């Protein structure tokens, strides 16, 4: 069975950015997102779980490739220099493609 594809943009970053990122996503036209707490270790050290300002969040958006790339460029230009942030894109198969378009 062949299913339609969309792009999954995954962003892991500092909890302190949550409100700004949600505002950015609304302005950039994201059809929706999923937000969860995240923990791990990387180049900036160990990050604890939780929703305080010391934690990380994982933000996921499924959308058209063009929009995912536009959001990723925006994040890179606006936040990468000053915040701990990882962003990556993956192709995903979806069952209801109309949910991921705006």
Secondary structure, 3 states (H helix, E strand, C coil): CCCEEEEEEEEEEEHHHHHHHHHHHHHHCCCCCEEEEECEEECCEEECCCCCCCCEEEEEEEECHHHHHHHHHHHHHHHCCCCCEEEEEEEEEECCHHHHCC
